[in-house]
Amino acid sequence: MTVALDPLLKSILDASVGQVESTLSKVLECNVYLDIIEQNQLSGTNFVRKITITVKDLPVIRATAKFDSKILPEQIMTELLRRKEGIGTILTRNKIKADREVVSLDFKQNGKEVIRKYRIVSNKSVWFEILEEIRLDYITACKNG
């Protein structure tokens, strides 16, 4: 069975790696902010990064990214450790060709949230594993408000 996606949600899901913020900004016609909430070393070379993308003070996307520093190029890791920019922005600026491989896409029964798990892959190597919560109710409120 095929699910018909809302055009706004489809544009977010189809945005290429590093373009989610600009896609949201263009579609919603307002400022979009990415905040790195925390980034910690889990153990050894494994890290976790939590981010929030906000529009009009509403957290429209929350994401948790896991990565292994031994897999990433030194320049990418250096920029990640600065905690100033999103993963996609860093990859784009460094001209890294990366693709998103969706692992799962779940629609919550309340119709207000979409949970997406995906991997960011470069040269057939998984660089990041992402768990993302997209709040459709907040995005709709931003678009209508």
VMD Tcl script that draws the C-alpha trace (Angstrom):
set ca {
  {0.00 0.00 0.00}
  {1.32 3.44 -0.95}
  {0.91 6.31 1.48}
  {0.20 9.76 0.01}
  {2.48 12.23 1.77}
  {1.64 15.82 2.54}
  {3.69 17.98 0.08}
  {5.37 19.82 2.95}
  {6.46 16.59 4.64}
  {7.56 15.17 1.28}
  {9.79 18.20 0.67}
  {11.47 17.66 4.06}
  {11.92 13.92 3.55}
  {13.25 14.43 0.02}
  {15.70 17.20 0.94}
  {19.25 16.16 0.20}
  {21.81 15.79 2.99}
  {22.66 19.29 4.21}
  {19.56 20.94 2.77}
  {16.84 20.32 5.40}
  {17.23 23.76 7.01}
  {17.16 25.65 3.72}
  {14.24 23.54 2.47}
  {12.23 24.33 5.60}
  {13.13 28.01 5.36}
  {12.04 28.17 1.72}
  {8.78 26.25 2.20}
  {7.76 28.00 5.43}
  {9.09 31.40 4.31}
  {10.67 32.18 7.67}
  {13.88 31.80 9.64}
  {14.96 28.32 10.67}
  {17.54 27.66 13.38}
  {19.64 24.59 14.09}
  {20.83 24.21 17.68}
  {23.30 21.62 18.84}
  {21.84 20.67 22.21}
  {24.65 18.36 23.25}
  {27.46 16.26 21.89}
  {29.15 13.64 24.00}
  {31.67 10.87 23.66}
  {29.87 7.63 24.49}
  {32.93 5.40 24.66}
  {36.22 5.17 22.84}
  {35.68 6.70 19.41}
  {31.86 6.68 19.53}
  {29.96 9.96 19.83}
  {26.34 11.09 20.03}
  {25.05 14.50 18.95}
  {21.57 15.86 19.69}
  {20.17 18.71 17.62}
  {16.94 20.65 17.35}
  {15.69 22.59 14.34}
  {13.33 25.34 15.44}
  {10.93 27.57 13.58}
  {9.15 30.39 15.43}
  {10.40 28.94 18.74}
  {8.85 25.52 18.02}
  {11.10 22.43 17.84}
  {9.94 21.11 14.47}
  {12.70 18.49 14.17}
  {14.70 16.75 16.88}
  {17.49 14.43 15.89}
  {20.10 12.24 17.49}
  {23.17 11.37 15.45}
  {25.66 8.65 16.33}
  {29.09 8.51 14.73}
  {32.49 6.92 15.11}
  {35.44 9.30 14.92}
  {37.76 6.62 13.50}
  {35.61 6.41 10.35}
  {35.43 10.16 9.63}
  {38.11 12.27 7.93}
  {40.08 14.41 10.37}
  {38.73 17.70 8.95}
  {35.11 16.56 9.38}
  {35.76 15.39 12.94}
  {37.50 18.66 13.80}
  {34.49 20.64 12.63}
  {32.05 18.35 14.45}
  {33.97 18.86 17.69}
  {33.53 22.64 17.35}
  {29.75 22.07 17.81}
  {28.85 25.11 15.71}
  {27.20 23.67 12.61}
  {25.01 20.83 11.49}
  {26.39 17.65 9.99}
  {24.92 18.35 6.57}
  {26.39 21.85 6.47}
  {29.83 20.50 7.35}
  {29.65 17.79 4.70}
  {28.41 20.21 2.03}
  {31.10 22.80 2.76}
  {33.79 20.11 2.54}
  {32.34 18.89 -0.77}
  {31.63 15.42 0.62}
  {29.25 13.40 -1.54}
  {26.88 11.75 0.89}
  {23.57 9.97 0.52}
  {20.76 9.25 2.92}
  {19.74 5.60 3.29}
  {16.39 5.41 5.05}
  {16.15 2.51 7.50}
  {12.59 3.17 8.65}
  {9.83 5.73 8.45}
  {7.04 5.51 11.03}
  {3.92 7.64 11.29}
  {2.60 7.99 14.82}
  {-1.09 7.21 15.14}
  {-1.84 10.67 16.42}
  {-0.79 12.02 13.02}
  {1.41 14.63 14.63}
  {4.82 12.96 14.40}
  {6.97 11.11 11.93}
  {9.95 9.13 13.17}
  {12.66 8.48 10.61}
  {15.80 6.42 11.04}
  {18.47 6.79 8.40}
  {22.17 6.56 7.69}
  {24.40 9.10 6.03}
  {26.68 7.16 3.72}
  {29.78 8.32 1.87}
  {31.82 6.04 -0.40}
  {29.74 3.03 0.71}
  {30.72 3.66 4.34}
  {28.18 4.58 7.05}
  {29.36 7.83 8.59}
  {26.32 8.72 10.71}
  {23.23 6.98 12.06}
  {20.35 9.39 12.64}
  {17.08 9.08 14.54}
  {14.82 11.99 13.69}
  {11.46 13.11 15.08}
  {9.54 15.43 12.78}
  {6.65 17.28 14.45}
  {4.01 17.78 11.76}
  {1.72 19.70 14.11}
  {4.44 22.27 14.82}
  {5.40 22.59 11.16}
  {1.76 23.12 10.20}
  {1.39 25.72 12.97}
  {4.46 27.55 11.63}
  {3.16 27.49 8.08}
  {-0.29 28.71 9.07}
  {0.90 31.20 11.68}
}
mol new
graphics top color blue
foreach p $ca { graphics top sphere $p radius 0.5 }
foreach p [lrange $ca 0 end-1] q [lrange $ca 1 end] { graphics top cylinder $p $q radius 0.2 }
display resetview
